[in-house]
Amino acid sequence: MNRFDNDRSKKKIVSSTLFSIIIFVVVIVVFLCGVSMLSNSSALDDRTVLEEALKKDIAHCYAVEGTYPESVEYMEEHYGLSYDKEHYIIDYEMIGANIYPSYMIVEIKKED
């Protein structure tokens, strides 16, 4: 009988292979969860950046012209506001020339 052919060494090989597969699966699951969390964080950052840009352009327009902008399109044309229109909708309502406008940023959720 060969010393490498015993049942004990075969069991060690099987158990070490199974352990390696389990560790590999755990690493893949942790990686996918991390990517998902990073994607959600990025979407939140995009929305925050859009809101800050909108506030800045509203204030800049009021400082320069003495009135608040009449629409989002006006800010895009005159103050360089740009955003991803496939992911966000801006509901903008001008209340008066000297009253801060009301706006809401709505994120469009795409179903895969």
Beta strands, then each sheet from edge to edge (+ up, - down):
strand 1: 88-93
strand 2: 102-107
sheet 1: 1+ 2-
end
